[in-house]
Every structure is written in C-alpha cells, then in structure tokens.
C-alpha cells in the first residue's frame, strides 16, 4: 500500500501496489504496478501517446473482471525495459465502479 496523500500529493485517491497482468485494448498486455479509484500505473512493452484512449481489462481478486475506459496521462521510459504508463479512468459503469470499490476497500482492510 502507498502512503496516504501527502500535502504535496495531487492525487485524490490513494494508490495501492497491485501486481497482475492487464489488457490494454488491442495494444496487448502490460504489468499492473498500482491501482486507485481514478486510475492505474503499468509497465508496458510499448509506448503510448499522451491522451491515447484505451480499454483496460483486468482480473481482480476472486476472478472479478474489471473493464474500464481510460486515457494515457503519462508515458515514460522505464529504468529497465519497457514504458511506465499512467492511465486515468475516463469511463466506468456502475457495476465496474462497485467491483473496484470493493477491491480497494479490501486493500484498505475495510
């Protein structure tokens, strides 16, 4: 788990370190690094343009699948291979919102 938002932190939601493979639309797969109610960070073998729109699919605990729309807000070369990609969620229906909220609540221990 990351630390709660500090005064200099601009994020509205706490990020949690989460590992797993995610699908980025037809662009392939990436390794999830962290996740919050508003977005995620992943390690991708390919670079994305900022503001690229993607469909993100991932499996959370207990086999729950989360499918959301997102926009790339940052893409930078990773220290090793690949690219660190930050995605802001732009579209999430009620069912996916509830699934993600339940997962995040479980990460917080509540």
N, C-alpha and C positions, 0 to 999 in steps of 0.2 A: 504494500500500500504506500502511496506517496503521502507526504505531509499535507495537512490541511492548507488551504490557501493562505499564503503569507500576504502582508500588506502590499508588496510589490507584484504579487501574482495577479494576472489579468483574467485568469480562467474563473468561470462562475461555478464550475463543478469539479469536485475532487477527482483526480485520476488514480486508477488502480493498475498496478502492474499485472498484466494478464498475458499468458502465453497461449499460443494456438495458431492455427492456420486459418486465414480468411480468404475469401474470393473477392477480387476486385473486378466485377463485371466480366467482360470478355478479355480483360487485360491479363488475367492469370491470377496466381495466388501470391500471398505475402504472409509474413510472420507478424502476428499481433504483438505489440510491445506494451501498450497501455490503453485503457478504455475509461470513458466517463459518460455521463448522460448526454453530453453535447458533441462528443467526437472520439477519435482514436488516433493512435500513432502506430505505424507498422514499418517493417523493413521489407522493401520490395526489390526484386531484381531489376526492375525497370523504373525509369524516371517518369514523372507526370508533370504536365504544365500546371502552374497555379490556376485555380478556378476550374480545372477539369472536373466534370460531373461524372460520378461513378455510382454503380450499385454495389453495395457492400453486403456480403453474406458471411455469417459466421455461426458456429455452433457453440453455445454456452453450456454451462453445466447441465447435466441430466438430459442431454440431447436436444435442448431447446434451440431452434434455429432463429436467428435474428437477421432480418433483411431490411436495410435502410438505404436511403439515398444520401449522398454526401458530395462535398466539394473539396478539392485539394486546396489547402491554405498554405502549405509549405512543403517543399521537396528539396532535400539537400543530400549531398554525397555522404554516405556512411563512413565511419573510420576504417572499416574493413571493406567488404564488398557490398554493393547494392546502394539503395537510397532510403533515407528515413523520410517517410511521407506522413504528414499530419492531415487528417480529414475531419471536417466539420459536418455534422449531420444536418442535412437540409430537409429531409423528408422521412418521417417515421409515423406509421399509422398507430392507432390506439393499442392494438394487440402487441406490436413490437415495443412500444413505449412501456407497456406493463411488464413485458418479458425482461427488458433491460433494467427497469427499476427494481424488479425482484432480484435480479442478479447483483446489481450494485448494493442493494440493501443487505444481501447475504455477505458480500465482501466487507461491508461495514460492521458485520456482526449483529445486525438488527433486522 
